[in-house]
Amino acid sequence: GSISEAVVSTQSTGDLDGLKKSRENHFAREAIKYFENMFKNGNWWLRSQGEQETLPVKEHASSPEMACFLNVLSCCLYLANKSQGIVTLLVPDDAVSAAKAQKSCNQPNNYTGNLPSGELMELAKRYGIRVEGALEFYSKWTMSSRHGKIGRGK
């Protein structure tokens, strides 16, 4: 398959902006600098979410975590509808691991941290959005690109 583009949701940039204000969060500041540089200088595969690039979701937010996730999901739905292709939502790899462990133990997810819960990732999958760990995705992407399997498809 080919990757058409990577879209950084406004929810994600807003979250990074909130994190960068913390003195300890060097990575958030670095990520924002990287994205600003990429957006400013142009890049064929990376862009920010457009203002109107959302589709409504049926679910209502029952928590701040869910509200943030639904904002990202509405962007994914728009992109999937527009492209008629596969949209992959990248999440922290430890969120994927935690969701798999939760599913295998058949236990409810009581996690209250900053990772999307297994239920939220399952919700994305029900809408047809693929969910993958960011590092796992990157590893597969770099391996595929070395073998010429990733192109600039649109």
QUIVEN-V194901 format. One line per field, one symbol per residue. ss: DSSP state (@ for helix, = for strand, . for the rest). burial: + if it has 9 or more other ideal C-beta (glycine too) atoms within 8 Angstrom, else -. Layout:
ss = ???
burial = ???
This chain:
ss = .....===.@@@@@@@@@@@.....@@@@@@@@@@@@@@@@....===...............@@@@@@@@@@@@@@@@@@@@....====.@@@@@@@@@@@@@............@@@@@@@@@...====@@@@@@@@@@@@@........
burial = --+++-+++++++-+++-++----+--++-++--+--++------++++---++--+-------++++++++++++++++------+++-+-+-++++++-+------+-----+-++-++++++-+-+-++++-++---+--++----+----
